[in-house]
Amino acid sequence: MNYEKMELGKLDNLNEKVFLHDSLNLTGCEISMNRASKGYKVPFNHKHKENEEVYIILKGKGFIEVDGEKLEVQEGSVVKIKPDGIRNIENPNDEDMLFIVIQTKQGSLKGFTAEDAEIL
């Protein structure tokens, strides 16, 4: 079988964080689906040794802090953070914020889009 599939259900009912690595047997990245409810803030800052992260905001608004700078984000915002960037995310608003985080080793992408595709 050349695929893995899982069902998350309605995104508005999403748990705080769901990692897809194990469920989909991912081998090139980690992806998490996230819900930040009113007042949510990660209780710690963090950075990575090798992995960059891309945050994709699907719904709501809030802040992503990188190296002490607060970036306002909203539905449609996309933020890439290099491994050494000290980061946090928060939602001080009344509406839930839904977002995806894709984590992959910085500099590991060798081919993409048409370069990696084989037309059959």
Secondary structure, 3 states (H helix, E strand, C coil): CCCCCCCCCCHHHCCCEEECHHHHCCCCCEEEEEEECCCEECCCCECCCCEEEEEEEEECEEEEEECCEEEEEECCCEEEECCCCCEEEEECCCCCEEEEEEEEECCCCCCCHHHCCCCC
